Amino acid sequence: MITQQQLNDFYDILLNPQSYADYCPNGLQIEGTAQIERIAFAVSATRDSIRQAVDNRADALVVHHGLFWSFHGARPLTGAFAQRVLPLVRHNINLFGYHLPLDGHAEIGNAAILGRLIGCGQQQPFGDYKGSATGIKGMLASPLTASQLQAKLAAVLGHAVILATPDSNALIRSVGIITGGANSEWRLAAKEGLDAYITGEISEHDWHESQENGVHMFAGGHHATEQFGIQALMKKTREQFDVDCFFIDSDNPA
């Protein structure tokens, strides 16, 4: 058993959320019980992940995508939103959310882990959201053609990968990675002279513009590219504390 404060302090030191100018609160979003014996982890705080946390008697739910976002503004606790928030409150479950800190972390960040899984070494910070890196850039250990990298990504992610490319047979050596919904950051990859850019989502105009500007752009799904950081955080938590941890997977093709 650990305390809520111990868990919060551990994440503050590990993830340094105060250094990010995020568009959501990072850290404790809903306060629950002071004593924690069981922790659930999930990519997003959805009705389903919250229900599973309740059903499995979790004292805390730790996610990458929390419940409160600046672009939503003030929201009444009614309807579908209430069905997310109220079960946590009623069952005294703590909700912790870490967004950009879990994207850009050099060791357990989504981009860093995805990079290592595809053989991207010499990793350096990449991306700039209000002064903070949100991903990584690096070099592939062995150059791959665009189509080969597409296939490798699909295998690692367990998800179909959209490829926008000027030449599917061209060799790729350098890549930039920002997971999730960072569609437009292929422009930064182009500016830095990288061969390829990997993210989760792609828009209609980015599909055209990235390849027209000579960048191979890969979109492997928002959820699929952001499944790694939260699981690495779970492993770190389990190593640090004598507490039961479990992961809640989601069926999300987006």
N, C-alpha and C positions, 0 to 999 in steps of 0.2 A: 504494500500500500504506500502511496505517496500523496502529497498534498497538491491541491490545485496550484498553489504558489510555487512549489518546487518545479512543476511541469512548465509553468509560465516562465520562470527564471531560466530554465534549461533552454527553452526555445529562444528566449531573448538573446542569450549568449551565442547559441549556435547559428541563428539566422539573422541576427542584427536587424530586425524589422524597422527600427527607428531611422535607419539610413536610407530608406526608400520613401519617395514622395508618391505613394500609391493612390489609387482611386477607390480604396476600400479600407476599413480598419483591419490591421494585422494584429493577431494576438487573440486574446479572450474576447469573443463576440457576445456570448451568452453565459452568464455566471450560473453554475450549478453547485453540486455538492463540493465541500471543502476537501473531502477524502476520496481518492481515486484508486480503485483496484483494477478496473478493466477499461481499456481504451480502444475505440473503433477508429479506423482511418479510412478515408474515401477521397476520391478526386473532388467531388462536389457535395455540398449539403443539399440534397434533394429530398423529396418526400419519401422516396424509397430508401435511401441511405439512412435517413433519420429513423424510419420505421424499423430497419434492421438493427440499428444501434439500440433502440428501445427494446426490441424483442430479445436481443442478446445481452441485455442488462449492462450496457456500457455506462460508465460514469462520465466519460468524455468522448466527444467526436472531434477528430482533427482532420481538417480538409484543406485543399488548395483553393477551391472556390467556396467562399463563405456565403452569408445571406445578405450582407449589406453593401451596397455599391452607390457611389456618388451619383452615377447617371440615373439611378432610380429615384433619387430624392426621398422625401419623407413618404412613408407608406403606412396606411392603416393595417392593423392586424385583422384582416378579414379575408375570406375566400381562400384561394390556394396558398397564398403567402402565410396566412395564419396556420394552415395545416402543416407547414414546415416548422414554424417557430413554436407553437403551443405544445406539441409533444415533448420538445426539449425542456421547456419550462416545467410542464406537469411532472416529468420524470426526473427533474433536477439534474439534467445532463449538461455538462460544460461543452460549449462549442468554441473551438480554436480554429482560426483561419489564417493561412499564410499564402499570399498571392505572389507578388513579384519577388519577395525574398526566397521563395521556393522555385522560382524560374531561373534566377541569376546566380544562385549559389555555386561557387566554384567546385565544390565536392559533390553535394547531393542535389544540385539543381536539375531541373528537367532537361535542360539543354546539355549540360555537362555529361549526364549519364547517357542520354541518347547518343551523343557524340562518341563516347567510349564504346558503346555497343556496335557502332558502325565502323570502328577503327579510326576515329578522328583523334589524333594526338597533337602535341604542341599547343594545347588549348590556351586561349587568351580570352579576356572579357570582350564581349561584342554586344552592340546595341546601346542605346542611350535614352532612357526614359527619365527626364528631369534630373540628369546627372548620374543615374545608376545604370550599370550594365544589366541587361535582362537575358543575356544568352552568352554563347561562346563562339569563337572562330578557331579553326585549326586546319591541320593537314591530314589527309587520308594516308594511312600507312602504306597502302597500295592503291595507285590510281584506278578508278573505275569509270566505265562509260556511264553516261546518263541513264541508260536503260538498266545497266547492272546495279547502279545505286538505287534506282527505283525499286527493283526487285529485292534488294537487301533491306531497304527500309520497310517494305511491305511485310517481310518475314519477321523483322524485329518488332514492328508495331502490331502485327496481327490485324492489319487494316489496309484497305486499298489506298494507293498513293497516286495522287494526280501529279503529272509531270508536265511542266511548260518548258520546252527546250528548243534552242535554235538548231540542235543537232543531237539526236539520241545516241549517236556513236562517238561523240566527242568525249575525250578523257577529262575527268574531274579530279583535281588534286586538292584544291582548297575549298572549304565550306564555311558558311556562317549558319548558326542555328539559333532561332528564337522560337520556342514552342507556342502552341495555342493560336491566338487570333492576330498574330503580328503580320498580317498580309503585306503591308506596304514596305516592310523593312528590307525587301529585296533591293531597294534603292541604296541602302547603306552597304549591302554586299557589293553592288556594282561600283559604288564610290570607292570602296576599299580594294577593288580589283580581285574579289573572290570569284571562283568559278561557279559556285552553286550556293543556293540559299534554301534552307529547310525550315518549314513552319507547319502549323496545323491547318490553317484555312487559306483559301485563295478566292479572290473575286474575279469576275468576268474580265475586268480591265487589266488586273494584274497578270492574268494568264497571258494576255497579249503583250503587255508592256515589258514584262520581265525578260521574255525571250527575245523580243525586239531589241533590248538593250544588252543582249549577250549573256544573260544570267540564266542558268538552269535552276528553275524553281520547283520545289517539291512540297506538296501539301498532303500530310498524312493523317489529318483529323485532329481537331482540337483536343478531344478527350484522349485519344490514343497517344498523342505526343506528350501528354501531361500526366501519364500514369506512373512515371518513374520516381519523381521527387517525393511524393507522399509516401510511397513504399520504402524509399530509402530513409525517410524521416521516421517511419515506424521501426525500422531496424535499429536506428540510432537510439530511439526511445527505449526499446527492449534491452539494448546493451547497457544503457545508463541506469535503468531502474528495474527492480524486481516487480514487474507489473505485467499483467496479461494484455496482449495486443492482438488485434485481428484486422484484416483488410476486407472492406466491402467493395466488391467489383460492381461495375455498372455496364449495362448494355446500351451503348451510345454510339451511333454511327457518325455523329457530327464531328 
